[in-house]
Amino acid sequence: MARGSTRPDYRLFMGIGFSDLIVGVGLVVAGLAGLLGENGSLITLAGGAFAVIGVAIIVWARNKLSQDSGSGGDRN
């Protein structure tokens, strides 16, 4: 018997977004503090990109969670 389609767990996506944000901010801080050596500016830019992507994932997941919460129940 075929199993029904499962809905994605947007809370998991939010957790991934928060971890991405934390790693990105950590890389930016380490790069600006001079802890990353010669190529610190490249890693700082990559950390900034990680942080921006993390924020985008969090916003997207929160939007999807709010859409799902408003559509519950029978609408007869």
C-alpha positions in Angstrom: 0.0 0.0 0.0 1.4 3.4 -1.0 2.1 5.8 1.8 0.7 9.3 1.6 2.8 12.2 0.9 4.5 13.6 4.0 4.7 17.3 4.7 8.1 18.9 5.3 9.0 19.8 8.9 9.6 23.5 8.7 10.8 23.6 12.3 13.8 21.5 11.1 14.5 24.0 8.4 14.4 26.8 11.0 17.0 24.9 13.1 19.2 24.5 10.0 18.8 28.2 9.3 19.8 29.1 12.9 22.8 26.9 12.8 23.8 28.4 9.5 23.4 31.9 10.9 25.6 31.0 14.0 28.3 29.5 11.9 28.3 32.5 9.5 28.5 35.0 12.3 31.3 33.0 13.9 33.3 33.1 10.7 32.7 36.8 10.3 33.8 37.5 13.8 36.9 35.3 13.5 37.8 36.9 10.2 37.4 40.4 11.5 39.5 39.6 14.6 42.3 38.4 12.4 42.2 34.7 13.6 42.0 33.2 10.1 45.4 34.2 8.6 46.1 35.5 5.2 42.9 34.5 3.5 40.8 35.7 6.3 38.9 38.2 4.2 37.7 35.5 1.8 36.5 33.4 4.7 34.8 36.5 6.2 32.9 37.0 3.0 31.9 33.4 3.0 30.7 33.7 6.6 28.7 36.7 5.7 27.0 34.7 2.8 26.3 31.9 5.3 24.7 34.3 7.7 22.5 35.9 5.0 21.4 32.5 3.7 20.6 31.4 7.3 18.4 34.4 7.7 16.7 33.7 4.4 16.0 30.1 5.4 14.6 31.2 8.8 12.3 33.8 7.2 11.1 31.3 4.6 10.4 28.6 7.2 8.5 31.0 9.5 6.4 32.0 6.5 5.6 28.4 5.7 4.8 27.7 9.3 2.4 30.6 9.5 0.7 29.5 6.2 0.2 26.0 7.6 -1.2 27.1 10.9 -3.9 29.2 9.2 -5.3 26.4 7.0 -6.3 23.8 9.6 -9.6 22.1 10.1 -12.7 21.4 8.1 -14.0 24.5 6.3 -17.6 23.3 5.6 
